[in-house]
Amino acid sequence: MAESDILDTPEAVENPVAGIDQSVGNFTYDVKYDFDAGTGLSERTIDYISSVKKEAPWIHEFRLKALKAFQSMPLPTHWATKDLENINFDKIRYYLASGQKPKRTWDEVPDDIKKTFERLGIPEQERKYLAGVEAQFDSEAAYSNIKETVAKQGVIFMNSTQGLREHPELFRKWFGKVIPTSDNKFAALNSAVFSGGSFIYVPPGVKVSHPLQAYFRINAENFGQFERTLIICDEGSEVTYMEGCTAPKFSTSTLHSAVVELVALKGAKIQYITVQNWAPNVFNLVTKRGVAHEEAEIKWIDCNIGSRLTMKYPGVVLKGRKARGEVISIALANDGQHQDTGAKMIHAADETTSTIVSKSISVGQGRATYRGVVHIPKHLKGCKNNTECDALLINTNSRTDTYPAITVRGDTHAVQHEASVSKVSEEQIFYMQQRGLTEGQAMSLSVNGFINDLARQFPMEYSVELKRLIDLEMEGSVG
């Protein structure tokens, strides 16, 4: 099938600055799917998904209402690009699965799927430093496991399908409350066809010492992945969650539209780390938001690499007194790519603090955009915000844009905003070449220096990999 069947534009250009090694994820296996909803989106699609998942009637009704909302809402125009108009929703497959129940040991995982995750190194990572792992293959989790010591503490870590089935009261209490169905068109789409994702509950006072990780893999062509993640940290608890995302490079387009909801109750801490490595045919349209109660903390760490278009603006609603929110992001855009990323901080209580640090790199004809919202109403007291947006341009045709929207009312708040755009200078590259570096090595050193302070906040495994791959991928990207 030609890309024109999905899009009205030419084939996307492969990204030579892949970040988390594009070649690692650029493979696919022929898989026999037991469940396939076919192409196109209608009530029949919803009926099929609910039927094969054996869902409760309220979930089916929730999906149908979300479908109506999706169909009635226009594509976003304020925070969007015209590229969205090229998505043909009638050509996408909304549900594909080789099985309904995730396996608990690697030996039980079907061979064709197991090969994928072994090639990506998931079992090794789990043995080394993870407290638990979910591995989602297309629409459903293929593998799910949590360390016994963590489970004994009362921590729940499973895919969302299981969460709905095994913990309906807890799941339903928070599901769709942080991000309502009508939040935006793609949140409505996710609400209609969601499948997979992670469900985490951490009991009061429990501090999960090692990260929990989910890995989302798109294997099928013309496919849409719509995972739904819900993390609830009860009072005084702490957790770090990491997600990795890959897809092979097809000639046709792929859609990824996730929804992530975080709830940090009094004094709780959630750190959510994303390293995406989407192929350049992926439309990555994600809604992520957390609610931080009194003295709670939510921190998003985001590395956006690959994809044709990424639109992602992690947010925190600072609901309780002295709540804290932070977004740290790195975006890398190359030819045929647009990284449209940012953050939203909504202050809703006294003495709340928010921090946004964004760094973007534009190479070739790539475009990086920062969009941010900070809102502090007049009736609050003692709120603080610091926003920093730094962009690095490589090549004369690359582009960067910054659209900060900071609304502060009242006279007891402290707000800072700083933005800078710089370009790697020819003199700097020449100087390093005179000391024995190639042009690519010199450019890589400049890029790594630019993001070094943020990369240090990633877990060591990710920051080392990020640096190594920038070293590889910057070769030949100057011109």
One Martini backbone bead per residue (centre of mass of N, CA, C, O) as a GRO file, in nm:
protein
  479
    1MET     BB    1   0.096   0.037   0.023
    2ALA     BB    2   0.065   0.357  -0.021
    3GLU     BB    3   0.090   0.659   0.133
    4SER     BB    4  -0.160   0.789  -0.015
    5ASP     BB    5  -0.366   0.615   0.155
    6ILE     BB    6  -0.300   0.803   0.418
    7LEU     BB    7  -0.164   1.039   0.258
    8ASP     BB    8  -0.104   1.366   0.080
    9THR     BB    9   0.203   1.308   0.110
   10PRO     BB   10   0.507   1.248   0.100
   11GLU     BB   11   0.755   1.080   0.196
   12ALA     BB   12   0.924   1.051   0.460
   13VAL     BB   13   1.215   1.144   0.606
   14GLU     BB   14   1.485   1.021   0.721
   15ASN     BB   15   1.643   1.025   1.032
   16PRO     BB   16   1.985   1.104   1.103
   17VAL     BB   17   1.884   1.199   1.405
   18ALA     BB   18   1.792   0.943   1.621
   19GLY     BB   19   1.946   0.899   1.894
   20ILE     BB   20   1.791   0.610   1.983
   21ASP     BB   21   1.869   0.417   1.765
   22GLN     BB   22   1.698   0.356   1.489
   23SER     BB   23   1.809   0.068   1.407
   24VAL     BB   24   1.698  -0.090   1.649
   25GLY     BB   25   1.377  -0.043   1.559
   26ASN     BB   26   1.423  -0.123   1.238
   27PHE     BB   27   1.192  -0.369   1.263
   28THR     BB   28   1.012  -0.673   1.151
   29TYR     BB   29   0.741  -0.906   1.204
   30ASP     BB   30   0.556  -1.172   1.133
   31VAL     BB   31   0.217  -1.168   1.256
   32LYS     BB   32  -0.034  -1.341   1.421
   33TYR     BB   33  -0.359  -1.228   1.449
   34ASP     BB   34  -0.645  -1.282   1.652
   35PHE     BB   35  -0.702  -0.961   1.656
   36ASP     BB   36  -0.916  -0.759   1.424
   37ALA     BB   37  -1.083  -0.448   1.347
   38GLY     BB   38  -0.967  -0.311   1.123
   39THR     BB   39  -1.059  -0.050   0.932
   40GLY     BB   40  -1.159   0.210   1.083
   41LEU     BB   41  -1.418   0.429   1.245
   42SER     BB   42  -1.672   0.296   1.463
   43GLU     BB   43  -1.906   0.138   1.644
   44ARG     BB   44  -1.801  -0.135   1.552
   45THR     BB   45  -1.520  -0.103   1.668
   46ILE     BB   46  -1.606  -0.074   1.962
   47ASP     BB   47  -1.758  -0.341   1.987
   48TYR     BB   48  -1.514  -0.520   1.932
   49ILE     BB   49  -1.327  -0.434   2.161
   50SER     BB   50  -1.523  -0.491   2.400
   51SER     BB   51  -1.571  -0.789   2.333
   52VAL     BB   52  -1.273  -0.909   2.339
   53LYS     BB   53  -1.231  -0.772   2.641
   54LYS     BB   54  -1.475  -0.802   2.828
   55GLU     BB   55  -1.640  -0.551   2.909
   56ALA     BB   56  -1.793  -0.332   3.078
   57PRO     BB   57  -2.060  -0.133   3.012
   58TRP     BB   58  -1.928   0.143   3.099
   59ILE     BB   59  -1.694   0.131   2.895
   60HIS     BB   60  -1.857   0.119   2.636
   61GLU     BB   61  -2.000   0.389   2.686
   62PHE     BB   62  -1.746   0.560   2.704
   63ARG     BB   63  -1.654   0.507   2.413
   64LEU     BB   64  -1.904   0.615   2.258
   65LYS     BB   65  -1.885   0.906   2.366
   66ALA     BB   66  -1.598   0.956   2.257
   67LEU     BB   67  -1.663   0.918   1.959
   68LYS     BB   68  -1.856   1.159   1.939
   69ALA     BB   69  -1.649   1.368   2.022
   70PHE     BB   70  -1.446   1.318   1.796
   71GLN     BB   71  -1.648   1.372   1.554
   72SER     BB   72  -1.721   1.679   1.660
   73MET     BB   73  -1.424   1.753   1.652
   74PRO     BB   74  -1.183   1.941   1.557
   75LEU     BB   75  -0.898   2.013   1.458
   76PRO     BB   76  -0.639   2.153   1.575
   77THR     BB   77  -0.519   2.509   1.543
   78HIS     BB   78  -0.342   2.643   1.764
   79TRP     BB   79  -0.189   2.358   1.850
   80ALA     BB   80  -0.067   2.326   1.534
   81THR     BB   81  -0.061   2.165   1.214
   82LYS     BB   82  -0.130   2.095   0.881
   83ASP     BB   83  -0.038   1.794   0.894
   84LEU     BB   84  -0.301   1.675   1.026
   85GLU     BB   85  -0.479   1.674   0.760
   86ASN     BB   86  -0.328   1.396   0.650
   87ILE     BB   87  -0.497   1.225   0.824
   88ASN     BB   88  -0.641   0.894   0.776
   89PHE     BB   89  -0.876   0.740   0.973
   90ASP     BB   90  -0.984   0.512   0.760
   91LYS     BB   91  -0.674   0.360   0.740
   92ILE     BB   92  -0.679   0.263   1.028
   93ARG     BB   93  -0.570   0.044   1.281
   94TYR     BB   94  -0.714   0.001   1.619
   95TYR     BB   95  -0.687  -0.332   1.648
   96LEU     BB   96  -0.413  -0.547   1.766
   97ALA     BB   97  -0.383  -0.905   1.855
   98SER     BB   98  -0.233  -1.214   1.986
   99GLY     BB   99  -0.352  -1.147   2.278
  100GLN     BB  100  -0.495  -1.091   2.611
  101LYS     BB  101  -0.266  -1.226   2.792
  102PRO     BB  102  -0.006  -1.175   2.978
  103LYS     BB  103   0.304  -1.276   3.040
  104ARG     BB  104   0.529  -1.387   3.317
  105THR     BB  105   0.730  -1.516   3.111
  106TRP     BB  106   0.951  -1.539   2.853
  107ASP     BB  107   0.885  -1.836   2.765
  108GLU     BB  108   0.570  -1.765   2.698
  109VAL     BB  109   0.640  -1.595   2.476
  110PRO     BB  110   0.610  -1.554   2.169
  111ASP     BB  111   0.859  -1.581   1.946
  112ASP     BB  112   0.811  -1.327   1.763
  113ILE     BB  113   0.794  -1.130   2.011
  114LYS     BB  114   1.048  -1.209   2.169
  115LYS     BB  115   1.252  -1.115   1.958
  116THR     BB  116   1.197  -0.818   1.981
  117PHE     BB  117   1.272  -0.775   2.292
  118GLU     BB  118   1.553  -0.901   2.277
  119ARG     BB  119   1.667  -0.701   2.067
  120LEU     BB  120   1.596  -0.452   2.278
  121GLY     BB  121   1.681  -0.556   2.585
  122ILE     BB  122   1.465  -0.612   2.813
  123PRO     BB  123   1.557  -0.849   2.996
  124GLU     BB  124   1.825  -0.719   3.082
  125GLN     BB  125   1.708  -0.469   3.221
  126GLU     BB  126   1.543  -0.618   3.431
  127ARG     BB  127   1.779  -0.766   3.575
  128LYS     BB  128   1.948  -0.510   3.654
  129TYR     BB  129   1.714  -0.241   3.746
  130LEU     BB  130   1.421  -0.347   3.763
  131ALA     BB  131   1.099  -0.383   3.929
  132GLY     BB  132   0.945  -0.362   3.646
  133VAL     BB  133   0.756  -0.488   3.344
  134GLU     BB  134   0.622  -0.368   3.031
  135ALA     BB  135   0.518  -0.526   2.711
  136GLN     BB  136   0.405  -0.372   2.422
  137PHE     BB  137   0.220  -0.513   2.136
  138ASP     BB  138   0.058  -0.291   2.010
  139SER     BB  139  -0.247  -0.335   2.188
  140GLU     BB  140  -0.089  -0.540   2.384
  141ALA     BB  141   0.036  -0.711   2.639
  142ALA     BB  142   0.296  -0.963   2.640
  143TYR     BB  143   0.433  -0.854   2.913
  144SER     BB  144   0.433  -0.913   3.284
  145ASN     BB  145   0.627  -0.774   3.566
  146ILE     BB  146   0.700  -0.811   3.923
  147LYS     BB  147   0.862  -0.785   4.189
  148GLU     BB  148   0.810  -0.944   4.482
  149THR     BB  149   0.901  -0.721   4.683
  150VAL     BB  150   0.704  -0.506   4.565
  151ALA     BB  151   0.434  -0.658   4.585
  152LYS     BB  152   0.448  -0.690   4.904
  153GLN     BB  153   0.394  -0.367   4.935
  154GLY     BB  154   0.128  -0.322   4.732
  155VAL     BB  155   0.209  -0.297   4.447
  156ILE     BB  156   0.068  -0.193   4.139
  157PHE     BB  157   0.155  -0.367   3.818
  158MET     BB  158  -0.018  -0.313   3.513
  159ASN     BB  159  -0.228  -0.330   3.279
  160SER     BB  160  -0.520  -0.165   3.204
  161THR     BB  161  -0.697  -0.408   3.150
  162GLN     BB  162  -0.646  -0.538   3.429
  163GLY     BB  163  -0.721  -0.297   3.607
  164LEU     BB  164  -1.021  -0.292   3.529
  165ARG     BB  165  -1.075  -0.594   3.622
  166GLU     BB  166  -0.922  -0.603   3.925
  167HIS     BB  167  -0.956  -0.257   3.988
  168PRO     BB  168  -1.229  -0.083   3.940
  169GLU     BB  169  -1.258   0.125   4.174
  170LEU     BB  170  -0.977   0.258   4.152
  171PHE     BB  171  -0.974   0.321   3.852
  172ARG     BB  172  -1.248   0.482   3.824
  173LYS     BB  173  -1.188   0.720   4.018
  174TRP     BB  174  -0.947   0.840   3.800
  175PHE     BB  175  -1.062   0.789   3.532
  176GLY     BB  176  -1.079   1.081   3.341
  177LYS     BB  177  -1.008   1.322   3.556
  178VAL     BB  178  -0.750   1.465   3.441
  179ILE     BB  179  -0.847   1.366   3.139
  180PRO     BB  180  -1.085   1.447   2.958
  181THR     BB  181  -1.238   1.361   2.672
  182SER     BB  182  -1.276   1.685   2.582
  183ASP     BB  183  -0.990   1.813   2.573
  184ASN     BB  184  -0.934   1.662   2.289
  185LYS     BB  185  -0.937   1.488   2.001
  186PHE     BB  186  -0.713   1.272   2.094
  187ALA     BB  187  -0.838   1.203   2.367
  188ALA     BB  188  -1.101   1.097   2.244
  189LEU     BB  189  -0.977   0.874   2.075
  190ASN     BB  190  -0.851   0.718   2.305
  191SER     BB  191  -1.118   0.673   2.468
  192ALA     BB  192  -1.241   0.489   2.240
  193VAL     BB  193  -0.954   0.286   2.175
  194PHE     BB  194  -0.819   0.192   2.415
  195SER     BB  195  -0.502   0.007   2.479
  196GLY     BB  196  -0.335  -0.050   2.732
  197GLY     BB  197  -0.088   0.016   2.933
  198SER     BB  198  -0.056   0.157   3.264
  199PHE     BB  199  -0.103   0.037   3.607
  200ILE     BB  200  -0.053   0.233   3.911
  201TYR     BB  201  -0.009   0.151   4.268
  202VAL     BB  202   0.089   0.334   4.565
  203PRO     BB  203   0.110   0.309   4.877
  204PRO     BB  204   0.139   0.436   5.167
  205GLY     BB  205   0.489   0.513   5.211
  206VAL     BB  206   0.589   0.391   4.948
  207LYS     BB  207   0.924   0.327   4.813
  208VAL     BB  208   1.032   0.279   4.501
  209SER     BB  209   1.366   0.198   4.433
  210HIS     BB  210   1.289   0.102   4.144
  211PRO     BB  211   1.210   0.109   3.835
  212LEU     BB  212   0.943   0.134   3.619
  213GLN     BB  213   0.863  -0.033   3.300
  214ALA     BB  214   0.769   0.059   2.965
  215TYR     BB  215   0.709  -0.098   2.638
  216PHE     BB  216   0.645   0.044   2.309
  217ARG     BB  217   0.533  -0.148   2.021
  218ILE     BB  218   0.535  -0.103   1.671
  219ASN     BB  219   0.473  -0.344   1.402
  220ALA     BB  220   0.246  -0.239   1.235
  221GLU     BB  221   0.083  -0.136   0.961
  222ASN     BB  222  -0.142   0.109   0.971
  223PHE     BB  223  -0.123   0.199   1.280
  224GLY     BB  224  -0.279   0.235   1.612
  225GLN     BB  225  -0.166   0.362   1.924
  226PHE     BB  226  -0.368   0.354   2.257
  227GLU     BB  227  -0.255   0.411   2.531
  228ARG     BB  228  -0.333   0.384   2.898
  229THR     BB  229  -0.219   0.580   3.173
  230LEU     BB  230  -0.220   0.506   3.538
  231ILE     BB  231  -0.102   0.698   3.825
  232ILE     BB  232  -0.096   0.619   4.183
  233CYS     BB  233   0.004   0.817   4.466
  234ASP     BB  234   0.006   0.793   4.772
  235GLU     BB  235   0.074   0.896   5.066
  236GLY     BB  236   0.424   0.933   5.072
  237SER     BB  237   0.495   0.829   4.798
  238GLU     BB  238   0.716   0.656   4.546
  239VAL     BB  239   0.798   0.693   4.182
  240THR     BB  240   0.952   0.542   3.889
  241TYR     BB  241   0.887   0.598   3.538
  242MET     BB  242   0.947   0.419   3.229
  243GLU     BB  243   0.952   0.493   2.871
  244GLY     BB  244   0.951   0.314   2.560
  245CYS     BB  245   0.970   0.391   2.194
  246THR     BB  246   0.888   0.200   1.891
  247ALA     BB  247   0.939   0.186   1.522
  248PRO     BB  248   0.923   0.105   1.217
  249LYS     BB  249   0.997   0.179   0.880
  250PHE     BB  250   0.751   0.291   0.678
  251SER     BB  251   0.572   0.412   0.394
  252THR     BB  252   0.363   0.447   0.603
  253SER     BB  253   0.152   0.557   0.838
  254THR     BB  254   0.163   0.629   1.198
  255LEU     BB  255  -0.029   0.613   1.507
  256HIS     BB  256   0.020   0.800   1.819
  257SER     BB  257  -0.231   0.807   2.102
  258ALA     BB  258  -0.189   0.906   2.416
  259VAL     BB  259  -0.275   0.865   2.774
  260VAL     BB  260  -0.171   1.048   3.077
  261GLU     BB  261  -0.226   0.982   3.431
  262LEU     BB  262  -0.156   1.170   3.732
  263VAL     BB  263  -0.146   1.091   4.097
  264ALA     BB  264  -0.051   1.307   4.372
  265LEU     BB  265  -0.059   1.285   4.682
  266LYS     BB  266   0.023   1.365   4.978
  267GLY     BB  267   0.374   1.378   4.951
  268ALA     BB  268   0.415   1.278   4.672
  269LYS     BB  269   0.621   1.102   4.409
  270ILE     BB  270   0.665   1.164   4.051
  271GLN     BB  271   0.855   1.001   3.790
  272TYR     BB  272   0.854   1.071   3.433
  273ILE     BB  273   1.005   0.878   3.169
  274THR     BB  274   1.093   0.965   2.825
  275VAL     BB  275   1.200   0.757   2.534
  276GLN     BB  276   1.181   0.832   2.205
  277ASN     BB  277   1.196   0.615   1.881
  278TRP     BB  278   1.062   0.711   1.629
  279ALA     BB  279   0.979   0.688   1.330
  280PRO     BB  280   0.931   0.909   1.043
  281ASN     BB  281   0.604   0.798   1.020
  282VAL     BB  282   0.517   0.920   1.297
  283PHE     BB  283   0.232   1.018   1.479
  284ASN     BB  284   0.278   1.207   1.789
  285LEU     BB  285  -0.022   1.227   1.996
  286VAL     BB  286  -0.008   1.361   2.324
  287THR     BB  287  -0.157   1.325   2.660
  288LYS     BB  288  -0.021   1.493   2.959
  289ARG     BB  289  -0.115   1.461   3.316
  290GLY     BB  290  -0.105   1.613   3.647
  291VAL     BB  291  -0.184   1.580   4.004
  292ALA     BB  292  -0.090   1.794   4.279
  293HIS     BB  293  -0.086   1.782   4.596
  294GLU     BB  294   0.004   1.835   4.895
  295GLU     BB  295   0.347   1.836   4.874
  296ALA     BB  296   0.373   1.744   4.594
  297GLU     BB  297   0.544   1.562   4.310
  298ILE     BB  298   0.598   1.636   3.955
  299LYS     BB  299   0.809   1.471   3.704
  300TRP     BB  300   0.917   1.545   3.377
  301ILE     BB  301   1.104   1.339   3.140
  302ASP     BB  302   1.197   1.435   2.800
  303CYS     BB  303   1.262   1.247   2.489
  304ASN     BB  304   1.248   1.381   2.151
  305ILE     BB  305   1.270   1.135   1.895
  306GLY     BB  306   1.156   1.142   1.614
  307SER     BB  307   0.923   1.148   1.391
  308ARG     BB  308   0.722   1.359   1.211
  309LEU     BB  309   0.513   1.427   1.457
  310THR     BB  310   0.519   1.612   1.763
  311MET     BB  311   0.261   1.635   2.029
  312LYS     BB  312   0.379   1.758   2.350
  313TYR     BB  313   0.239   1.868   2.692
  314PRO     BB  314   0.326   1.843   2.981
  315GLY     BB  315   0.137   1.847   3.294
  316VAL     BB  316   0.046   2.054   3.592
  317VAL     BB  317  -0.170   2.041   3.868
  318LEU     BB  318  -0.155   2.265   4.143
  319LYS     BB  319  -0.367   2.184   4.405
  320GLY     BB  320  -0.163   2.202   4.643
  321ARG     BB  321   0.006   2.306   4.889
  322LYS     BB  322   0.338   2.304   4.790
  323ALA     BB  323   0.342   2.220   4.514
  324ARG     BB  324   0.526   2.037   4.246
  325GLY     BB  325   0.657   2.120   3.913
  326GLU     BB  326   0.821   1.941   3.628
  327VAL     BB  327   0.993   2.011   3.308
  328ILE     BB  328   1.209   1.803   3.107
  329SER     BB  329   1.345   1.878   2.773
  330ILE     BB  330   1.422   1.699   2.461
  331ALA     BB  331   1.472   1.804   2.115
  332LEU     BB  332   1.490   1.635   1.784
  333ALA     BB  333   1.527   1.777   1.452
  334ASN     BB  334   1.471   1.692   1.112
  335ASP     BB  335   1.412   1.605   0.822
  336GLY     BB  336   1.063   1.603   0.813
  337GLN     BB  337   1.048   1.740   1.106
  338HIS     BB  338   0.831   1.797   1.408
  339GLN     BB  339   0.891   1.943   1.728
  340ASP     BB  340   0.601   1.981   1.935
  341THR     BB  341   0.679   2.121   2.242
  342GLY     BB  342   0.622   2.124   2.617
  343ALA     BB  343   0.416   2.303   2.869
  344LYS     BB  344   0.195   2.277   3.172
  345MET     BB  345   0.108   2.525   3.433
  346ILE     BB  346  -0.129   2.493   3.705
  347HIS     BB  347  -0.217   2.713   3.947
  348ALA     BB  348  -0.426   2.616   4.260
  349ALA     BB  349  -0.218   2.713   4.493
  350ASP     BB  350  -0.037   2.794   4.741
  351GLU     BB  351   0.305   2.780   4.718
  352THR     BB  352   0.369   2.709   4.428
  353THR     BB  353   0.588   2.514   4.199
  354SER     BB  354   0.752   2.581   3.878
  355THR     BB  355   0.933   2.398   3.607
  356ILE     BB  356   1.093   2.488   3.287
  357VAL     BB  357   1.299   2.284   3.061
  358SER     BB  358   1.411   2.361   2.725
  359LYS     BB  359   1.562   2.161   2.455
  360SER     BB  360   1.667   2.228   2.114
  361ILE     BB  361   1.729   2.057   1.790
  362SER     BB  362   1.812   2.175   1.460
  363VAL     BB  363   1.825   1.995   1.149
  364GLY     BB  364   1.843   2.109   0.859
  365GLN     BB  365   1.479   2.108   0.805
  366GLY     BB  366   1.413   2.125   1.088
  367ARG     BB  367   1.154   2.152   1.356
  368ALA     BB  368   1.127   2.350   1.658
  369THR     BB  369   0.874   2.368   1.921
  370TYR     BB  370   0.763   2.591   2.174
  371ARG     BB  371   0.495   2.528   2.413
  372GLY     BB  372   0.348   2.736   2.675
  373VAL     BB  373   0.186   2.715   3.010
  374VAL     BB  374   0.123   2.972   3.258
  375HIS     BB  375  -0.092   2.973   3.559
  376ILE     BB  376  -0.169   3.262   3.780
  377PRO     BB  377  -0.385   3.360   3.995
  378LYS     BB  378  -0.487   3.621   4.203
  379HIS     BB  379  -0.575   3.459   4.480
  380LEU     BB  380  -0.291   3.385   4.510
  381LYS     BB  381   0.013   3.285   4.703
  382GLY     BB  382   0.352   3.236   4.657
  383CYS     BB  383   0.434   3.185   4.362
  384LYS     BB  384   0.641   2.981   4.128
  385ASN     BB  385   0.840   3.048   3.819
  386ASN     BB  386   1.051   2.867   3.574
  387THR     BB  387   1.158   2.953   3.236
  388GLU     BB  388   1.342   2.755   2.984
  389CYS     BB  389   1.453   2.832   2.638
  390ASP     BB  390   1.661   2.634   2.424
  391ALA     BB  391   1.823   2.680   2.102
  392LEU     BB  392   1.965   2.478   1.830
  393LEU     BB  393   2.131   2.551   1.527
  394ILE     BB  394   2.165   2.349   1.227
  395ASN     BB  395   2.196   2.502   0.981
  396THR     BB  396   2.023   2.737   0.775
  397ASN     BB  397   1.726   2.570   0.751
  398SER     BB  398   1.663   2.570   1.027
  399ARG     BB  399   1.401   2.566   1.296
  400THR     BB  400   1.260   2.796   1.547
  401ASP     BB  401   1.005   2.812   1.812
  402THR     BB  402   0.840   3.045   2.053
  403TYR     BB  403   0.535   2.996   2.281
  404PRO     BB  404   0.474   3.179   2.542
  405ALA     BB  405   0.216   3.150   2.816
  406ILE     BB  406   0.210   3.398   3.069
  407THR     BB  407  -0.010   3.408   3.358
  408VAL     BB  408  -0.006   3.684   3.596
  409ARG     BB  409  -0.165   3.740   3.909
  410GLY     BB  410  -0.055   3.956   4.114
  411ASP     BB  411   0.210   4.051   4.389
  412THR     BB  412   0.335   3.747   4.521
  413HIS     BB  413   0.505   3.660   4.277
  414ALA     BB  414   0.755   3.445   4.099
  415VAL     BB  415   0.884   3.520   3.766
  416GLN     BB  416   1.062   3.340   3.500
  417HIS     BB  417   1.210   3.420   3.169
  418GLU     BB  418   1.403   3.222   2.927
  419ALA     BB  419   1.559   3.282   2.600
  420SER     BB  420   1.741   3.094   2.336
  421VAL     BB  421   1.943   3.137   2.032
  422SER     BB  422   2.166   2.916   1.859
  423LYS     BB  423   2.477   2.865   1.676
  424VAL     BB  424   2.697   2.681   1.526
  425SER     BB  425   3.011   2.773   1.481
  426GLU     BB  426   3.267   2.776   1.258
  427GLU     BB  427   3.495   2.843   1.458
  428GLN     BB  428   3.447   2.611   1.655
  429ILE     BB  429   3.484   2.380   1.454
  430PHE     BB  430   3.765   2.460   1.356
  431TYR     BB  431   3.909   2.441   1.627
  432MET     BB  432   3.854   2.132   1.671
  433GLN     BB  433   3.987   2.036   1.405
  434GLN     BB  434   4.278   2.134   1.487
  435ARG     BB  435   4.251   1.891   1.725
  436GLY     BB  436   4.145   1.618   1.543
  437LEU     BB  437   3.857   1.657   1.462
  438THR     BB  438   3.585   1.604   1.316
  439GLU     BB  439   3.305   1.751   1.217
  440GLY     BB  440   3.112   1.550   1.357
  441GLN     BB  441   3.254   1.552   1.634
  442ALA     BB  442   3.227   1.855   1.685
  443MET     BB  443   2.918   1.864   1.671
  444SER     BB  444   2.865   1.657   1.894
  445LEU     BB  445   3.003   1.817   2.120
  446SER     BB  446   2.811   2.058   2.105
  447VAL     BB  447   2.545   1.908   2.158
  448ASN     BB  448   2.623   1.772   2.428
  449GLY     BB  449   2.682   2.041   2.573
  450PHE     BB  450   2.390   2.156   2.545
  451ILE     BB  451   2.250   1.883   2.705
  452ASN     BB  452   2.408   1.791   2.962
  453ASP     BB  453   2.239   1.897   3.209
  454LEU     BB  454   1.991   1.715   3.130
  455ALA     BB  455   2.112   1.427   3.082
  456ARG     BB  456   2.186   1.385   3.390
  457GLN     BB  457   1.872   1.326   3.469
  458PHE     BB  458   1.904   1.074   3.349
  459PRO     BB  459   1.950   0.774   3.340
  460MET     BB  460   2.244   0.634   3.271
  461GLU     BB  461   2.158   0.453   3.034
  462TYR     BB  462   2.038   0.694   2.867
  463SER     BB  463   2.267   0.908   2.862
  464VAL     BB  464   2.481   0.731   2.727
  465GLU     BB  465   2.318   0.661   2.474
  466LEU     BB  466   2.268   0.948   2.376
  467LYS     BB  467   2.563   1.026   2.333
  468ARG     BB  468   2.652   0.795   2.144
  469LEU     BB  469   2.438   0.858   1.916
  470ILE     BB  470   2.521   1.141   1.852
  471ASP     BB  471   2.799   1.067   1.757
  472LEU     BB  472   2.691   0.899   1.514
  473GLU     BB  473   2.463   1.097   1.382
  474MET     BB  474   2.640   1.362   1.319
  475GLU     BB  475   2.750   1.228   1.093
  476GLY     BB  476   2.680   1.418   0.806
  477SER     BB  477   2.480   1.670   0.915
  478VAL     BB  478   2.664   1.869   0.771
  479GLY     BB  479   2.576   2.142   0.504
   0.00000   0.00000   0.00000
